[in-house]
């Protein structure tokens, strides 16, 4: 009787272990919406590495083990490739890593260096920043099939940076220095006509624009007396404050469903983390957001990016 009971317990244990392995295996293959992000950080190393994080399970994976060593990661629209900036033989270069084939290749190089890569929503083009004549930064556009490259911002005596695409592929918002004192504002470029118009002007500096997935909002950082996260309502042409106590200025990103905004911020003088705002709830209730810390590892974090969700 005891032997039968022990055999039954053993069979149940084996079944449960098999079920756990099956669930874990399926979860690795399934990309859940709003769950995976990449970012740049120093974790257990003084060097900046790119990491992939499963938010639900709080698992962080060093992409250096996959041949990705650099910073400013950017997802392709299908979520299967990561473009990033790395140091190559020709200087700073944009590389592309195909996660399916595990192949990394050089994508874009420029003698002046390249920064802030961003895929177009249709995956055919890439915008980025390079340093041109006069040591001024300009936004460039490269056709990833033909390799054709053109400069798309030409603001005289000004730096242009941090491009972000509208989801309909028609516009690029970017940061520009609008006077000799380095004041930063956000302009919007219509790609078909080349016309540029200001998002809006304020006495405060504006940085790091990021278009929402539905195209209604542009999230950005505003620096005046305080540093805060705002959204510009494209339909109503007015800003809304989400959070007003930032210690670190850096890139923002929206979750694929437009509910959350993630960003990096300091926790102490030598330690930061990735935070998440429930933007949809804040806008619905017309209240400031309360940030949720989603990383628990010591280090310095920057440039978080949500993995796009495709069915």
Backbone torsions as a table, in degrees:
resi	resn	phi	psi	omega
1	UNK	NA	-43.4	179.8
2	UNK	-66.3	-40.3	179.4
3	UNK	-63.7	-39.1	178.1
4	UNK	-64.5	-41.1	179.1
5	UNK	-63.9	-42.4	179.8
6	UNK	-65.0	-39.0	178.1
7	UNK	-64.2	-39.7	178.7
8	UNK	-63.6	-43.1	177.5
9	UNK	-61.7	-41.7	179.8
10	UNK	-62.6	-43.9	179.7
11	UNK	-63.5	-42.0	178.6
12	UNK	-63.4	-41.4	179.6
13	UNK	-62.9	-45.6	179.9
14	UNK	-62.7	-41.7	179.0
15	UNK	-61.9	-43.7	-179.6
16	UNK	-64.9	-40.3	178.8
17	UNK	-64.3	-41.7	177.9
18	UNK	-62.8	-40.5	179.6
19	UNK	-64.5	-40.4	178.6
20	UNK	-63.6	-44.8	179.5
21	UNK	-63.4	-36.6	179.1
22	UNK	-66.0	-43.5	179.6
23	UNK	-65.4	-42.4	179.1
24	UNK	-64.0	-41.0	179.1
25	UNK	-64.7	-41.1	179.6
26	UNK	-67.4	-36.9	-178.4
27	UNK	-68.4	-28.4	177.2
28	UNK	-70.0	-31.9	-178.6
29	UNK	-83.6	-24.0	-175.5
30	UNK	-95.9	123.7	176.3
31	UNK	-93.8	106.4	-178.9
32	UNK	-80.5	144.3	178.6
33	UNK	-63.6	145.2	177.2
34	UNK	63.8	18.6	-171.2
35	UNK	-112.0	-31.1	-175.8
36	UNK	-111.1	137.0	176.3
37	UNK	-134.7	156.2	166.2
38	UNK	-115.5	155.2	177.6
39	UNK	-160.3	168.4	174.7
40	UNK	-105.5	137.8	-177.5
41	UNK	-160.0	161.7	167.7
42	UNK	-105.9	105.0	178.8
43	UNK	-125.0	112.7	-178.1
44	UNK	59.0	23.7	177.3
45	UNK	-159.8	145.8	177.0
46	UNK	-75.2	-11.9	-177.9
47	UNK	-89.7	148.2	175.0
48	UNK	-76.3	123.4	174.7
49	UNK	-118.4	159.7	172.9
50	UNK	-95.7	132.4	-177.0
51	UNK	-122.7	149.0	172.1
52	UNK	-109.0	132.2	-177.3
53	UNK	-126.0	134.0	168.6
54	UNK	-92.5	107.5	-173.3
55	UNK	-64.8	-42.6	-175.3
56	UNK	-62.2	-40.9	-177.2
57	UNK	-99.3	-0.6	179.6
58	UNK	55.7	38.3	177.8
59	UNK	-100.6	128.8	179.2
60	UNK	-116.3	129.1	-176.5
61	UNK	-119.4	127.5	-179.7
62	UNK	-76.9	113.5	-178.0
63	UNK	-73.3	-7.0	173.5
64	UNK	-60.1	-29.7	177.4
65	UNK	-68.7	-16.2	177.9
66	UNK	-102.7	12.3	178.6
67	UNK	84.8	14.4	178.8
68	UNK	-105.7	107.5	178.8
69	UNK	-130.0	109.7	-176.8
70	UNK	172.8	-149.4	-179.3
71	UNK	-153.3	178.0	-178.0
72	UNK	52.5	58.0	178.6
73	UNK	-68.5	148.2	178.7
74	UNK	-142.9	126.6	179.2
75	UNK	-74.9	144.9	166.1
76	UNK	-72.9	158.4	-177.0
77	UNK	-58.5	-28.3	179.5
78	UNK	-87.6	-1.4	177.2
79	UNK	72.3	15.7	-176.8
80	UNK	-108.2	-6.0	-179.8
81	UNK	-135.5	151.8	176.7
82	UNK	-126.7	119.2	170.4
83	UNK	-90.0	145.0	-180.0
84	UNK	-155.3	160.4	178.8
85	UNK	-95.5	129.3	178.7
86	UNK	-139.9	162.5	178.0
87	UNK	-86.3	120.2	179.1
88	UNK	-119.4	-174.5	-179.8
89	UNK	-62.9	-26.7	-178.8
90	UNK	-100.0	16.4	-177.3
91	UNK	98.9	-161.4	-179.6
92	UNK	-65.5	130.3	-172.5
93	UNK	-135.9	146.0	172.0
94	UNK	-88.9	121.7	177.4
95	UNK	-107.4	162.0	177.0
96	UNK	-129.8	131.4	178.6
97	UNK	-114.7	118.6	174.6
98	UNK	-86.6	115.7	-175.1
99	UNK	-71.0	-24.7	179.5
100	UNK	-74.9	-46.9	-177.2
101	UNK	-93.6	-9.7	-177.0
102	UNK	58.5	34.8	178.7
103	UNK	-106.9	130.9	175.7
104	UNK	-111.3	132.8	177.4
105	UNK	-141.3	157.3	178.4
106	UNK	-70.8	132.9	-176.8
107	UNK	-106.3	-52.1	-176.4
108	UNK	-142.6	135.2	176.2
109	UNK	-134.9	145.2	177.2
110	UNK	-146.0	136.5	-178.4
111	UNK	-55.1	-29.2	-179.8
112	UNK	-82.5	-3.5	-175.7
113	UNK	94.2	157.0	-178.8
114	UNK	-134.6	144.2	-174.1
115	UNK	-147.6	163.2	171.3
116	UNK	52.4	56.0	177.1
117	UNK	-68.3	140.1	177.8
118	UNK	-145.3	125.3	178.1
119	UNK	-74.4	146.8	168.3
120	UNK	-71.9	153.3	-178.1
121	UNK	-58.4	-28.3	178.4
122	UNK	-87.7	-1.5	176.1
123	UNK	77.0	4.7	-176.3
124	UNK	-91.2	-23.1	-174.8
125	UNK	-126.0	159.5	172.5
126	UNK	-134.5	128.3	172.2
127	UNK	-97.2	152.2	-179.6
128	UNK	-165.8	176.0	-177.6
129	UNK	-116.9	138.2	174.0
130	UNK	-134.2	159.1	179.0
131	UNK	-94.8	119.6	-177.4
132	UNK	-104.8	-151.9	-178.9
133	UNK	-65.5	145.4	-178.6
134	UNK	74.9	10.6	-178.9
135	UNK	59.4	31.9	177.8
136	UNK	-102.8	139.0	-179.0
137	UNK	-85.2	141.0	179.5
138	UNK	-134.3	154.3	178.2
139	UNK	-89.8	130.0	-178.8
140	UNK	-115.1	162.6	179.4
141	UNK	-137.4	127.2	179.8
142	UNK	-122.3	131.5	172.0
143	UNK	-78.0	117.8	-173.3
144	UNK	-72.6	-15.7	176.6
145	UNK	-87.3	-51.0	-175.8
146	UNK	-90.0	-21.3	-175.8
147	UNK	82.4	0.5	179.2
148	UNK	-63.6	131.5	-176.3
149	UNK	-126.3	139.9	175.3
150	UNK	-145.0	152.1	175.4
151	UNK	-84.5	130.1	-175.1
152	UNK	-111.5	-8.5	171.1
153	UNK	-121.0	140.9	-176.5
154	UNK	-144.7	50.4	-179.3
155	UNK	-79.5	117.3	-173.3
156	UNK	-63.2	129.4	176.2
157	UNK	59.8	29.8	-180.0
158	UNK	-134.6	154.6	174.4
159	UNK	-94.4	133.8	175.9
160	UNK	-118.3	138.1	-174.1
161	UNK	-158.1	174.3	172.9
162	UNK	51.3	60.6	178.7
163	UNK	-71.7	147.7	174.8
164	UNK	-142.2	139.0	-174.6
165	UNK	-91.7	144.0	166.0
166	UNK	-74.2	147.8	-175.3
167	UNK	-64.5	-17.2	178.2
168	UNK	-90.0	5.5	175.1
169	UNK	73.9	8.4	-172.4
170	UNK	-97.6	-24.9	-173.3
171	UNK	-130.9	153.6	170.2
172	UNK	-128.9	123.4	172.1
173	UNK	-93.5	144.0	-178.3
174	UNK	-151.5	163.8	179.0
175	UNK	-93.0	136.7	177.0
176	UNK	-136.0	142.7	173.8
177	UNK	-84.2	117.1	-170.4
178	UNK	-98.3	0.8	173.5
179	UNK	-153.2	174.7	-174.4
180	UNK	-69.8	-12.4	179.5
181	UNK	-91.1	5.0	174.3
182	UNK	82.4	17.4	178.4
183	UNK	-65.5	134.0	-175.0
184	UNK	-105.6	132.3	175.4
185	UNK	-131.5	171.1	179.0
186	UNK	-111.9	126.7	175.0
187	UNK	-112.6	160.1	179.2
188	UNK	-124.1	126.1	-178.7
189	UNK	-104.4	128.0	172.2
190	UNK	-89.2	115.2	-170.5
191	UNK	-65.2	-38.4	-175.3
192	UNK	-67.5	-39.0	-176.1
193	UNK	-101.8	-20.4	-175.6
194	UNK	81.0	2.5	-179.8
195	UNK	-72.2	140.7	179.5
196	UNK	-121.4	133.1	174.8
197	UNK	-137.2	151.6	-179.3
198	UNK	-71.0	143.8	171.1
199	UNK	-61.3	-56.2	164.5
200	UNK	-172.0	162.9	-177.6
201	UNK	-111.7	141.0	179.8
202	UNK	-147.3	165.8	177.1
203	UNK	-73.0	-16.2	-179.0
204	UNK	-86.4	156.1	175.1
205	UNK	-78.9	144.0	178.9
206	UNK	-120.9	136.4	-176.6
207	UNK	-139.2	162.3	165.8
208	UNK	49.6	60.6	177.3
209	UNK	-68.9	149.8	176.8
210	UNK	-150.5	118.1	-176.8
211	UNK	-75.3	139.9	177.8
212	UNK	-73.5	156.1	-177.7
213	UNK	-59.4	-29.8	179.5
214	UNK	-90.7	-2.2	176.4
215	UNK	82.1	-1.0	-175.2
216	UNK	-78.9	-34.9	-173.8
217	UNK	-120.4	154.0	166.1
218	UNK	-120.3	113.9	175.5
219	UNK	-80.6	146.8	179.8
220	UNK	-160.4	167.1	175.9
221	UNK	-104.7	132.9	178.7
222	UNK	-116.5	132.5	179.8
223	UNK	-120.8	113.6	173.5
224	UNK	-133.0	-120.9	173.5
225	UNK	-63.9	-39.5	173.1
226	UNK	-119.9	164.6	174.8
227	UNK	-105.8	124.1	-175.6
228	UNK	-139.6	167.6	175.8
229	UNK	-102.8	128.4	-178.5
230	UNK	-126.5	164.2	165.4
231	UNK	-125.9	140.8	173.4
232	UNK	-98.4	120.0	178.3
233	UNK	-80.6	109.4	-176.3
234	UNK	-64.8	-36.1	-178.7
235	UNK	-71.9	-43.3	-177.0
236	UNK	-92.5	-8.1	179.9
237	UNK	54.7	51.1	175.5
238	UNK	-155.5	154.0	-177.1
239	UNK	-91.1	155.0	173.3
240	UNK	-131.4	132.7	177.1
241	UNK	-82.4	133.8	176.3
242	UNK	-104.4	-37.4	-175.1
243	UNK	-157.8	138.7	-170.7
244	UNK	-128.6	28.3	-176.9
245	UNK	-136.5	46.1	179.6
246	UNK	-78.1	142.5	172.8
247	UNK	-107.2	-15.3	-175.5
248	UNK	-131.3	126.0	174.8
249	UNK	-88.4	128.8	-179.9
250	UNK	-168.4	179.2	-174.4
251	UNK	-65.9	145.7	175.3
252	UNK	-110.8	163.6	170.4
253	UNK	-153.6	150.8	177.0
254	UNK	-95.0	147.3	170.1
255	UNK	-69.1	156.8	-176.6
256	UNK	-56.6	-29.8	179.3
257	UNK	-92.0	1.7	177.5
258	UNK	78.1	8.4	-177.8
259	UNK	-80.6	-42.2	-172.5
260	UNK	-111.6	155.7	165.7
261	UNK	-122.3	131.4	176.4
262	UNK	-112.0	153.5	-178.8
263	UNK	-162.0	165.7	175.8
264	UNK	-104.3	143.6	178.3
265	UNK	-152.6	156.7	-179.7
266	UNK	-74.0	142.8	171.6
267	UNK	-103.6	-38.5	172.1
268	UNK	-141.4	-176.7	-172.6
269	UNK	-65.7	-23.2	-179.4
270	UNK	-127.6	22.6	-176.1
271	UNK	-148.9	129.8	177.6
272	UNK	-130.2	-179.2	-179.4
273	UNK	-157.7	175.6	175.9
274	UNK	-99.2	129.1	-178.5
275	UNK	-116.3	158.7	-179.9
276	UNK	-131.4	134.4	174.3
277	UNK	-109.2	134.9	174.3
278	UNK	-83.1	81.0	-171.8
279	UNK	-62.4	-42.3	-178.3
280	UNK	-59.6	-43.2	179.7
281	UNK	-65.5	-40.5	-179.1
282	UNK	-64.8	-43.3	-179.4
283	UNK	-68.0	-38.2	178.9
284	UNK	-65.9	-37.6	-176.6
285	UNK	-94.1	-5.8	-179.2
286	UNK	56.8	43.3	179.4
287	UNK	-129.6	160.4	175.8
288	UNK	-67.2	150.4	180.0
289	UNK	-82.0	152.7	172.4
290	UNK	-107.3	118.2	-174.6
291	UNK	-72.1	141.1	176.6
292	UNK	-111.7	122.6	177.0
293	UNK	-76.1	124.0	-177.4
294	UNK	-110.4	-1.4	173.5
295	UNK	-114.0	149.7	-179.4
296	UNK	-128.1	10.4	-177.7
297	UNK	-100.8	138.9	177.7
298	UNK	-69.4	142.2	178.7
299	UNK	158.5	-176.8	173.9
300	UNK	-112.1	125.5	-171.0
301	UNK	-116.8	149.2	174.8
302	UNK	-161.0	165.0	173.2
303	UNK	54.7	52.1	175.9
304	UNK	-72.9	141.6	179.5
305	UNK	-139.8	126.7	175.7
306	UNK	-71.5	142.9	172.8
307	UNK	-77.3	127.1	178.2
308	UNK	-61.0	146.6	177.7
309	UNK	-106.2	120.3	176.9
310	UNK	-123.6	139.3	-177.4
311	UNK	-83.2	NA	NA
